[in-house]
Amino acid sequence: MAKRDFYDVLGVQKGADEAALKSAYRKLAMQHHPDRNPGNTEAEAKFKEISEAYDTLKDGQKRAAYDRFGHAAFENGGGGRGGAGFGPEFSSSMSDIFEDIFGDFMGGGGGQQRRGGGGGSARMRGSDLRYNLEISLEESFLGRTVEVDVPTLVGCTTCDGSGAKPGTGKHSCRQCNGHGKVRAAQGFFTIERTCPVCQGRGEMMDEPCTDCGGQGRRQENRKLSVDVPKGIEDGTRIRLANEGEAGLRGGPPGDLYIFISLRPHDLFQREGADLYARVPIAMTTAALGGEFEVPTLDGARAKVKVAPGTQPGQRVRLKGKGMPVLRTKDTGDLYVQLDIETPQHLSRRQRELLEEFQNLTTEKTNPTSDGFFDKLKKMFEV
């Protein structure tokens, strides 16, 4: 019986790229795998067919030969794997295919990385650390250097991070023979996993370091200086490279991330580079006009002018009195919202004066409220 075209077997176009080939094979292999179809000889034959097709087309040189000569390129000793049985050569091919397609489900990296390991080359990177740093709005405005005390794992000085007792050596792991990987047959596949004894290093210590228990690192509090730049905002993250936990047995360290939070301020609220403040003023100041001073974050004072007839909620903008913009020379503004305070606990004389003032008011004195009540009056008359 003539072999089917390998592209038809996988259901892809002749110009399909590697990703399309892999996706097609993954789908078909899952569908026709013998473990999912026990006793089904037709599924077994189909599985062998799609495996042979993918094994040929995923290899650039084999694919080029197949595109030129078809199945004849692999007949009569031409390098084909054949489809008559599952011999040692086919098992080796299936192991490679399994690693390429399903390796991500087994907790490993790419296929090339898994097949080339061993020899004690595996080194585990240290964990990243997080430190929450709370600062004041003034510190954000001015910038500063902060000393932080970080509990972390540092390299063991006794064994220089190797984890081995000084003066002792290492030997190849007997479980994986120094490869860092172990293989186990499962059905038609050979599954490769990280060695559970040496954790992928391929070697074992003759005697572990007594100070770190063979970890190559120990617990310690480290004091670090953190430069907080001017204008830094709430929620900003500062990364300190290689200042995280030391790696296991000489592995590279992780990073330290400083998360900034700003304490609430008694006067100012921040939105980006702008500052907002609510200031109560007397009713007479709002009516007659005036001025007052507010403190600024640079330690100075800024004068706020109140125009005659100021209404509640009006804002006065003080240009350039806000926060510095991070890593620029720009500066935000300060907005002062004027809240007008109604007098309370009036004396008899004050009340008399206000009543006299009320009797003297005209439409021009309170245009907004007079206009509003005129509208209400017209609505009631309808």
C-alpha positions as CSV (number, residue, x, y, z in Angstrom):
1,M,0.0,0.0,0.0
2,A,1.5,3.4,-1.0
3,K,2.3,5.8,1.7
4,R,0.2,8.9,2.0
5,D,1.7,12.3,1.5
6,F,3.2,13.5,4.8
7,Y,1.6,17.0,4.4
8,D,-1.8,15.3,3.9
9,V,-1.2,13.1,6.9
10,L,-0.8,16.1,9.1
11,G,-3.4,18.2,7.3
12,V,-1.2,21.1,6.6
13,Q,-0.1,23.0,3.4
14,K,3.3,22.2,1.9
15,G,4.6,25.6,2.9
16,A,3.5,25.3,6.6
17,D,6.0,26.7,9.1
18,E,7.3,24.9,12.2
19,A,4.6,26.2,14.5
20,A,1.8,25.0,12.2
21,L,3.5,21.5,11.9
22,K,3.8,21.3,15.7
23,S,0.2,22.4,16.3
24,A,-1.2,19.9,13.8
25,Y,0.9,17.0,15.2
26,R,-0.1,17.9,18.8
27,K,-3.8,17.7,17.9
28,L,-3.5,14.4,16.0
29,A,-1.2,12.8,18.5
30,M,-3.5,13.4,21.3
31,Q,-6.4,12.0,19.3
32,H,-4.8,8.8,18.1
33,H,-2.4,8.0,21.0
34,P,-2.5,4.3,21.8
35,D,-2.9,5.0,25.5
36,R,-6.2,6.7,24.6
37,N,-7.2,3.9,22.2
38,P,-6.3,0.6,23.9
39,G,-6.6,-2.4,21.6
40,N,-7.4,-0.2,18.6
41,T,-4.9,-1.3,15.9
42,E,-6.2,1.3,13.4
43,A,-5.5,4.2,15.9
44,E,-2.0,2.7,16.5
45,A,-1.3,2.6,12.8
46,K,-2.5,6.1,12.4
47,F,-0.4,7.3,15.3
48,K,2.7,5.7,13.7
49,E,1.9,7.4,10.4
50,I,1.5,10.9,11.9
51,S,4.6,10.5,14.0
52,E,6.7,9.5,11.0
53,A,5.3,12.4,9.1
54,Y,6.1,14.9,11.8
55,D,9.6,13.4,12.5
56,T,10.5,14.0,8.8
57,L,9.0,17.4,8.2
58,K,10.3,19.0,11.5
59,D,13.8,18.3,10.4
60,G,15.0,20.9,7.8
61,Q,17.3,18.6,5.9
62,K,14.9,15.7,5.8
63,R,12.1,18.0,4.8
64,A,14.1,19.4,1.9
65,A,14.9,15.9,0.7
66,Y,11.3,14.8,1.0
67,D,10.0,17.9,-0.8
68,R,12.4,17.0,-3.7
69,F,12.2,13.2,-3.9
70,G,9.1,12.3,-1.9
71,H,9.1,9.0,0.0
72,A,11.9,7.7,-2.3
73,A,14.4,9.9,-0.4
74,F,14.2,7.5,2.6
75,E,13.8,4.1,0.8
76,N,16.6,1.5,0.4
77,G,18.6,2.7,3.3
78,G,18.1,6.4,2.6
79,G,17.6,7.3,6.2
80,G,13.9,6.6,6.7
81,R,12.7,5.3,10.0
82,G,10.2,3.0,8.4
83,G,6.8,2.2,9.7
84,A,6.8,-1.5,10.3
85,G,7.4,-1.5,14.0
86,F,8.6,0.3,17.1
87,G,12.3,-0.5,17.1
88,P,15.1,1.3,19.1
89,E,15.5,3.9,16.4
90,F,11.8,4.7,16.4
91,S,11.8,4.9,20.2
92,S,14.6,7.4,20.1
93,S,12.8,9.5,17.5
94,M,9.6,9.4,19.6
95,S,11.5,10.6,22.6
96,D,12.7,13.6,20.7
97,I,9.2,14.3,19.3
98,F,7.7,14.0,22.8
99,E,10.2,16.5,24.2
100,D,9.6,18.9,21.4
101,I,5.8,18.8,21.6
102,F,4.9,17.9,25.2
103,G,8.0,19.1,27.1
104,D,6.2,22.2,28.5
105,F,3.7,19.9,30.3
106,M,6.6,18.1,32.2
107,G,8.0,21.1,33.9
108,G,11.1,21.6,31.7
109,G,12.5,24.1,29.3
110,G,12.9,23.7,25.6
111,G,13.9,20.3,24.0
112,Q,17.4,21.4,23.2
113,Q,18.0,22.6,26.7
114,R,16.8,19.3,28.2
115,R,18.9,17.1,26.0
116,G,22.1,18.9,26.6
117,G,22.1,19.1,30.3
118,G,24.1,17.4,33.0
119,G,27.6,17.8,34.4
120,G,26.6,20.0,37.4
121,S,25.7,23.0,35.2
122,A,22.2,23.5,36.7
123,R,22.3,26.5,39.1
124,M,19.1,27.8,40.7
125,R,18.6,31.5,40.7
126,G,17.6,33.1,44.0
127,S,14.1,34.5,44.6
128,D,13.2,38.1,44.0
129,L,12.3,40.0,47.1
130,R,9.7,42.7,47.8
131,Y,10.1,45.5,50.3
132,N,7.3,48.0,51.1
133,L,8.7,51.5,51.8
134,E,6.4,54.2,53.1
135,I,7.6,57.8,52.7
136,S,6.1,61.3,53.3
137,L,4.9,63.7,50.6
138,E,7.8,66.0,51.5
139,E,10.3,63.1,51.0
140,S,8.7,62.5,47.6
141,F,9.0,66.2,46.8
142,L,12.6,66.6,47.8
143,G,13.9,63.1,47.1
144,R,16.2,61.3,49.6
145,T,18.4,58.3,50.3
146,V,16.7,55.8,52.6
147,E,18.4,53.0,54.5
148,V,16.4,49.8,54.5
149,D,16.9,46.6,56.6
150,V,16.0,43.6,54.4
151,P,15.9,40.0,55.8
152,T,17.2,37.8,53.0
153,L,19.4,34.8,52.1
154,V,23.1,35.6,51.4
155,G,25.9,33.5,50.1
156,C,27.6,31.4,52.8
157,T,31.1,32.7,53.4
158,T,32.3,29.4,54.9
159,C,31.8,27.4,51.7
160,D,31.9,30.4,49.3
161,G,28.3,29.5,48.3
162,S,29.1,26.0,47.0
163,G,27.3,24.2,49.8
164,A,30.2,21.7,50.3
165,K,32.2,21.5,53.5
166,P,35.6,23.2,53.0
167,G,38.2,20.6,52.1
168,T,35.7,18.1,50.7
169,G,34.8,17.3,47.2
170,K,31.9,16.3,45.0
171,H,30.9,13.2,43.1
172,S,28.6,12.5,40.2
173,C,25.0,11.8,41.2
174,R,24.5,8.0,41.2
175,Q,20.8,8.3,40.3
176,C,21.3,10.1,37.0
177,N,25.0,9.3,36.4
178,G,25.8,13.0,36.3
179,H,23.4,14.0,33.6
180,G,21.0,15.9,35.9
181,K,18.1,14.1,34.1
182,V,16.4,10.8,34.5
183,R,14.4,9.0,31.9
184,A,11.5,6.6,32.3
185,A,9.6,4.6,29.6
186,Q,5.8,5.3,29.5
187,G,4.0,3.5,26.8
188,F,5.6,4.5,23.5
189,F,7.3,7.5,25.0
190,T,10.4,8.1,26.9
191,I,9.8,10.8,29.5
192,E,12.7,12.9,30.8
193,R,12.5,14.6,34.1
194,T,14.9,16.6,36.4
195,C,16.7,14.2,38.7
196,P,14.9,14.3,42.1
197,V,18.1,13.4,43.9
198,C,20.5,16.1,42.7
199,Q,17.8,18.5,41.5
200,G,19.3,18.7,38.1
201,R,22.9,19.5,39.1
202,G,24.3,16.2,38.2
203,E,26.6,16.1,41.2
204,M,26.4,15.6,44.9
205,M,28.6,16.9,47.8
206,D,30.7,14.5,49.8
207,E,29.9,16.4,52.9
208,P,27.6,19.4,53.2
209,C,28.8,22.7,54.8
210,T,27.9,22.7,58.5
211,D,27.2,26.4,58.5
212,C,24.6,26.5,55.7
213,G,23.5,22.8,55.7
214,G,24.6,22.4,52.1
215,Q,22.4,25.2,50.8
216,G,25.3,27.6,50.0
217,R,23.4,30.4,51.6
218,R,22.2,31.5,55.0
219,Q,19.7,33.9,56.6
220,E,20.9,37.5,57.3
221,N,19.6,41.0,57.5
222,R,21.2,43.3,55.0
223,K,21.2,47.1,55.2
224,L,20.8,48.7,51.8
225,S,20.7,52.3,50.6
226,V,17.8,53.2,48.3
227,D,17.8,56.4,46.3
228,V,14.3,57.8,46.2
229,P,14.1,60.2,43.3
230,K,12.3,63.5,43.3
231,G,8.7,63.3,42.2
232,I,8.3,59.6,42.8
233,E,4.6,58.6,42.9
234,D,2.6,56.3,45.1
235,G,2.8,52.7,43.8
236,T,6.1,53.1,42.0
237,R,8.4,50.1,42.0
238,I,12.2,50.5,42.2
239,R,14.3,47.5,41.1
240,L,17.7,46.8,42.7
241,A,19.3,44.2,40.4
242,N,21.0,41.3,42.1
243,E,20.0,42.4,45.6
244,G,17.5,39.6,46.2
245,E,18.1,36.2,47.7
246,A,21.3,34.5,46.9
247,G,21.0,31.6,44.5
248,L,21.1,28.0,45.7
249,R,24.6,26.6,45.9
250,G,26.3,29.4,44.0
251,G,23.4,30.3,41.7
252,P,22.8,33.9,40.6
253,P,21.0,36.2,43.0
254,G,17.5,37.5,42.5
255,D,16.4,41.1,42.5
256,L,15.0,43.4,45.2
257,Y,11.9,45.4,44.4
258,I,11.1,48.4,46.5
259,F,7.4,49.4,46.4
260,I,6.8,53.0,47.3
261,S,3.7,54.2,49.1
262,L,3.0,57.8,50.3
263,R,1.6,58.6,53.6
264,P,-1.5,60.9,53.6
265,H,-0.7,64.6,54.0
266,D,-2.5,66.9,56.4
267,L,-3.0,69.6,53.8
268,F,-2.3,68.5,50.3
269,Q,-3.7,65.8,48.1
270,R,-1.7,64.7,45.1
271,E,-2.9,63.8,41.6
272,G,0.0,63.2,39.3
273,A,2.3,66.2,39.5
274,D,-0.4,68.5,40.8
275,L,-1.3,69.3,44.4
276,Y,-4.7,70.2,45.7
277,A,-5.6,71.9,49.0
278,R,-8.9,73.0,50.5
279,V,-8.8,76.2,52.5
280,P,-11.8,77.7,54.4
281,I,-12.1,81.5,54.1
282,A,-14.5,83.9,55.9
283,M,-17.7,85.0,54.1
284,T,-16.6,88.6,54.3
285,T,-13.3,87.8,52.6
286,A,-15.1,86.0,49.8
287,A,-17.4,89.0,49.4
288,L,-14.9,91.8,49.7
289,G,-11.7,90.1,48.5
290,G,-8.4,89.6,50.3
291,E,-5.4,87.4,50.5
292,F,-3.7,84.8,52.7
293,E,-0.6,82.6,52.6
294,V,-0.3,78.8,52.4
295,P,2.8,76.7,53.1
296,T,4.5,74.9,50.2
297,L,6.4,71.6,50.3
298,D,9.7,73.4,49.7
299,G,9.4,75.1,53.0
300,A,8.4,78.5,51.7
301,R,5.0,80.3,51.6
302,A,2.8,81.2,48.7
303,K,0.4,84.1,48.6
304,V,-3.2,83.4,47.5
305,K,-5.3,86.3,46.3
306,V,-9.1,86.1,46.8
307,A,-11.1,88.1,44.2
308,P,-14.2,90.0,45.4
309,G,-17.3,88.0,45.0
310,T,-15.6,84.6,45.1
311,Q,-18.0,81.7,45.1
312,P,-17.7,78.4,47.1
313,G,-15.6,75.8,45.5
314,Q,-13.6,78.2,43.2
315,R,-10.0,77.3,42.7
316,V,-6.9,79.5,42.6
317,R,-4.0,78.1,40.6
318,L,-0.5,78.6,41.8
319,K,1.7,77.7,38.8
320,G,4.8,75.7,39.5
321,K,4.0,75.0,43.2
322,G,3.2,71.4,42.7
323,M,5.3,68.2,42.6
324,P,8.4,67.8,40.4
325,V,7.9,65.4,37.5
326,L,10.0,62.3,37.8
327,R,13.3,62.5,35.9
328,T,12.4,65.8,34.2
329,K,12.8,69.5,35.1
330,D,9.0,70.1,34.9
331,T,6.9,70.9,37.9
332,G,3.2,70.6,38.5
333,D,0.8,73.2,39.9
334,L,-0.9,73.8,43.3
335,Y,-4.7,74.3,43.2
336,V,-6.2,75.9,46.2
337,Q,-10.0,75.3,46.6
338,L,-11.8,78.1,48.5
339,D,-14.4,76.8,50.9
340,I,-16.5,79.7,52.2
341,E,-17.4,79.5,55.9
342,T,-20.8,80.7,57.1
343,P,-20.6,82.7,60.3
344,Q,-21.9,80.9,63.5
345,H,-22.7,82.1,67.1
346,L,-23.5,85.6,66.0
347,S,-23.8,88.4,68.5
348,R,-26.9,90.6,68.6
349,R,-25.1,93.4,66.8
350,Q,-23.7,91.1,64.1
351,R,-27.1,89.7,63.5
352,E,-28.6,93.2,63.2
353,L,-26.0,94.2,60.7
354,L,-26.6,91.0,58.6
355,E,-30.3,91.7,58.6
356,E,-29.7,95.2,57.6
357,F,-27.5,94.0,54.8
358,Q,-30.1,91.5,53.7
359,N,-32.7,94.3,53.4
360,L,-30.4,96.2,51.2
361,T,-29.6,93.4,48.8
362,T,-30.7,93.6,45.1
363,E,-30.7,91.2,42.2
364,K,-27.2,92.3,41.3
365,T,-26.0,91.3,44.8
366,N,-27.0,87.6,44.5
367,P,-27.6,87.0,40.8
368,T,-27.2,83.3,41.0
369,S,-29.7,82.6,43.8
370,D,-32.2,85.2,42.6
371,G,-32.2,83.8,39.1
372,F,-32.7,80.3,40.5
373,F,-35.7,81.2,42.6
374,D,-37.2,83.2,39.8
375,K,-37.2,79.9,37.8
376,L,-38.8,78.1,40.6
377,K,-41.5,80.8,40.9
378,K,-42.3,80.5,37.2
379,M,-42.6,76.7,37.5
380,F,-45.1,77.0,40.3
381,E,-47.2,79.4,38.4
382,V,-47.7,77.0,35.5
